[in-house]
């Protein structure tokens, strides 16, 4: 075999495609675009807090959305506060929110056409 080239893994093929390159290899730093950014009510409020603390907004609100599906009843005060913070931030930055009872976040991304196979 000597100089034969190792076939690319599925992940390498996906990353190369998204980077507009023929190939990528392990250890490389590769810059790629994403279809969408999604944050849920569980961690989304932490993202919002950090963005606010840094005085940052969101580069592309049309590719960003929140889903409030981790505690759809809002019966836990911590979750309710997180959901409120997310709604306020989203409203201020023109970000779409899939609110309580809209569905499961990862499924919504596909169902709403926000992401698609092969991106």
C-alpha positions in Angstrom: 0.0 0.0 0.0 2.9 2.4 0.7 1.7 5.8 -0.5 -2.0 5.0 -0.7 -4.3 7.8 0.7 -6.6 7.1 3.5 -10.3 7.6 2.5 -12.0 10.5 4.1 -14.5 9.9 7.0 -18.1 11.0 6.7 -17.4 14.0 9.0 -14.3 15.0 7.0 -16.5 15.0 3.8 -19.2 17.1 5.5 -16.6 19.6 6.8 -14.8 19.8 3.5 -18.1 20.4 1.7 -19.2 23.2 4.1 -15.7 24.8 3.9 -15.8 24.7 0.1 -12.7 22.5 -0.1 -11.8 19.2 -1.7 -10.7 17.7 1.6 -9.9 18.4 5.3 -7.7 16.3 7.6 -7.6 15.6 11.3 -5.9 18.4 13.3 -6.8 21.2 10.8 -8.7 24.2 11.9 -11.5 24.7 9.4 -13.9 27.6 9.2 -17.4 26.6 8.0 -20.8 28.2 7.8 -23.8 26.9 9.7 -27.4 26.6 8.6 -28.7 27.8 12.0 -27.8 28.4 15.6 -30.3 27.1 18.1 -30.4 27.6 21.9 -33.0 26.0 24.2 -34.4 27.3 27.4 -32.0 25.1 29.4 -28.8 26.8 28.2 -30.1 29.6 26.1 -30.4 32.0 29.0 -26.7 31.5 29.8 -25.8 32.3 26.2 -28.0 35.5 26.4 -26.4 36.5 29.7 -22.9 36.1 28.3 -23.7 38.1 25.2 -25.3 40.8 27.2 -22.3 41.0 29.6 -20.0 41.3 26.6 -22.2 43.9 25.0 -22.6 41.7 21.9 -25.6 41.0 19.7 -26.1 38.2 17.2 -24.4 38.5 13.8 -27.3 36.9 11.8 -30.6 36.8 13.6 -32.3 35.2 10.6 -30.2 32.0 11.2 -30.7 32.1 15.0 -33.6 30.8 17.0 -34.6 29.7 20.5 -36.8 26.8 21.5 -38.5 26.7 24.8 -39.1 23.0 25.2 -37.1 21.8 28.3 -39.8 22.8 30.7 -43.0 23.5 28.7 -45.2 24.1 31.8 -42.9 26.9 33.1 -43.7 25.6 36.6 -40.1 25.9 37.8 -39.2 29.5 38.6 -35.7 29.1 37.3 -36.9 27.9 33.9 -39.6 30.6 33.8 -37.0 33.3 34.5 -34.7 31.8 31.8 -37.6 31.7 29.3 -38.5 35.3 30.1 -34.9 36.5 29.6 -34.7 34.6 26.2 -38.0 36.2 25.0 -36.8 39.7 25.9 -33.4 39.2 24.2 -35.0 37.7 21.1 -37.5 40.5 20.8 -34.7 43.1 21.1 -32.6 41.4 18.4 -35.2 40.1 16.0 -34.6 36.5 16.8 -37.4 33.9 16.3 -38.6 32.0 19.4 -40.5 28.7 19.1 -42.3 29.1 22.4 -43.8 26.6 24.8 -45.7 23.7 23.2 -44.4 24.4 19.7 -42.4 21.2 19.7 -39.0 19.7 20.3 -36.1 22.0 19.4 -34.0 19.7 17.4 -37.1 18.5 15.5 -38.4 22.0 14.9 -35.2 22.9 13.1 -36.0 20.3 10.4 -39.8 20.7 10.5 -39.6 24.4 9.9 -36.9 24.1 7.2 -34.3 26.0 9.2 -31.8 23.2 8.5 -31.7 20.5 5.9 -29.6 17.5 5.1 -26.6 18.5 3.0 -27.0 22.1 4.1 
